[in-house]
Amino acid sequence: MAETAASMIRYPRLACFAVAVVVACARYSGPPDANFAKARDLYQHLYGSELDEAYGDARMDEVVALLGKVHKRSVDAPSAQALLRVIEHGREELAKANAEREKLREATARDIAAARNTIDPSRVLAQPDAGPEQDPFGPGASIAEINKDSGGCLVAGEEFKENGTNRSGKLYRLASNSACKQKLPGFVGQIVMITDGRIYRRMSESELPRPAAARAASTPDAGVTAMRDARAAPGREAAAEAASGVGR
């Protein structure tokens, strides 16, 4: 007995630790608590799907309520208290993050409002509307620019004057070499009407009106043919009469 007392005096810290362990074991000697199991499963589900945002989920209140119901002498009591501290810390950190996001949102809104206030509506409205983008090969396009980019593939031809509008200018055609046909395939078989150095109209070669003299030259002269047939008619009639006389 004396030796035991001497040992406890010699090793006071070890004795105190042994006593604390015995008290702790006696304090949390109750059975596992079903409330802790439910709280733990729900917490893991929420945090697994939402991460830190889970601490702002309304269902986290249910986790806290379940943890509060864990019996104080249950073996799960220490774990329940630890999880409550984790949730409390998580909520504090989430509140800080939300406050920072709100400050950033407000600052962005102020910047947008300031930018709007620096815009003069009268100056914006005074600027002419550029309208749709111009076709680089459509009406209004510069023949000089097209030839500059293509190496002179559109070649000037005869002059024209359009009836009704009295628009005049020159007709351009695509050069017949294969290089130009590859550069400007859309101009193959087309006539380009150029007025004041810009495209006025494009049309198919077959749609170009032909002068009356050209149409006459391209068709048989009906009058000359008729006169030739008339001169040949008496000879044919005589031959017919001769043939009939021989038959009689």
ChimeraX attribute file (.defattr): number of C-alpha atoms within 10 A of each C-alpha:
attribute: neighborCount
match mode: 1-to-1
recipient: residues
	/A:1	6
	/A:2	6
	/A:3	8
	/A:4	9
	/A:5	10
	/A:6	10
	/A:7	13
	/A:8	13
	/A:9	12
	/A:10	11
	/A:11	11
	/A:12	10
	/A:13	11
	/A:14	13
	/A:15	13
	/A:16	12
	/A:17	11
	/A:18	11
	/A:19	12
	/A:20	12
	/A:21	11
	/A:22	11
	/A:23	12
	/A:24	12
	/A:25	13
	/A:26	11
	/A:27	14
	/A:28	17
	/A:29	14
	/A:30	15
	/A:31	11
	/A:32	16
	/A:33	19
	/A:34	15
	/A:35	18
	/A:36	24
	/A:37	16
	/A:38	14
	/A:39	23
	/A:40	18
	/A:41	11
	/A:42	17
	/A:43	20
	/A:44	12
	/A:45	13
	/A:46	18
	/A:47	15
	/A:48	11
	/A:49	10
	/A:50	12
	/A:51	11
	/A:52	17
	/A:53	15
	/A:54	21
	/A:55	24
	/A:56	15
	/A:57	14
	/A:58	9
	/A:59	14
	/A:60	19
	/A:61	13
	/A:62	15
	/A:63	22
	/A:64	19
	/A:65	14
	/A:66	19
	/A:67	26
	/A:68	17
	/A:69	15
	/A:70	23
	/A:71	19
	/A:72	17
	/A:73	18
	/A:74	18
	/A:75	18
	/A:76	22
	/A:77	22
	/A:78	14
	/A:79	15
	/A:80	26
	/A:81	15
	/A:82	12
	/A:83	19
	/A:84	17
	/A:85	12
	/A:86	12
	/A:87	20
	/A:88	13
	/A:89	13
	/A:90	16
	/A:91	19
	/A:92	12
	/A:93	14
	/A:94	16
	/A:95	14
	/A:96	11
	/A:97	14
	/A:98	12
	/A:99	12
	/A:100	12
	/A:101	12
	/A:102	12
	/A:103	12
	/A:104	12
	/A:105	12
	/A:106	12
	/A:107	12
	/A:108	12
	/A:109	12
	/A:110	12
	/A:111	12
	/A:112	11
	/A:113	11
	/A:114	11
	/A:115	10
	/A:116	11
	/A:117	10
	/A:118	8
	/A:119	10
	/A:120	9
	/A:121	10
	/A:122	8
	/A:123	8
	/A:124	10
	/A:125	9
	/A:126	8
	/A:127	8
	/A:128	7
	/A:129	8
	/A:130	7
	/A:131	6
	/A:132	6
	/A:133	6
	/A:134	11
	/A:135	9
	/A:136	13
	/A:137	17
	/A:138	14
	/A:139	16
	/A:140	17
	/A:141	17
	/A:142	19
	/A:143	22
	/A:144	13
	/A:145	15
	/A:146	17
	/A:147	13
	/A:148	11
	/A:149	11
	/A:150	15
	/A:151	12
	/A:152	16
	/A:153	22
	/A:154	22
	/A:155	14
	/A:156	16
	/A:157	13
	/A:158	8
	/A:159	12
	/A:160	15
	/A:161	12
	/A:162	10
	/A:163	8
	/A:164	6
	/A:165	7
	/A:166	9
	/A:167	13
	/A:168	16
	/A:169	19
	/A:170	17
	/A:171	20
	/A:172	22
	/A:173	18
	/A:174	21
	/A:175	17
	/A:176	13
	/A:177	9
	/A:178	10
	/A:179	13
	/A:180	18
	/A:181	16
	/A:182	11
	/A:183	13
	/A:184	17
	/A:185	12
	/A:186	11
	/A:187	21
	/A:188	16
	/A:189	14
	/A:190	17
	/A:191	21
	/A:192	26
	/A:193	26
	/A:194	25
	/A:195	18
	/A:196	12
	/A:197	15
	/A:198	20
	/A:199	22
	/A:200	18
	/A:201	14
	/A:202	17
	/A:203	13
	/A:204	12
	/A:205	13
	/A:206	10
	/A:207	9
	/A:208	10
	/A:209	8
	/A:210	9
	/A:211	8
	/A:212	9
	/A:213	8
	/A:214	9
	/A:215	10
	/A:216	10
	/A:217	9
	/A:218	9
	/A:219	8
	/A:220	9
	/A:221	10
	/A:222	9
	/A:223	9
	/A:224	10
	/A:225	10
	/A:226	11
	/A:227	11
	/A:228	11
	/A:229	11
	/A:230	11
	/A:231	10
	/A:232	11
	/A:233	11
	/A:234	11
	/A:235	11
	/A:236	11
	/A:237	11
	/A:238	11
	/A:239	11
	/A:240	11
	/A:241	12
	/A:242	11
	/A:243	11
	/A:244	10
	/A:245	9
	/A:246	7
	/A:247	7
	/A:248	5
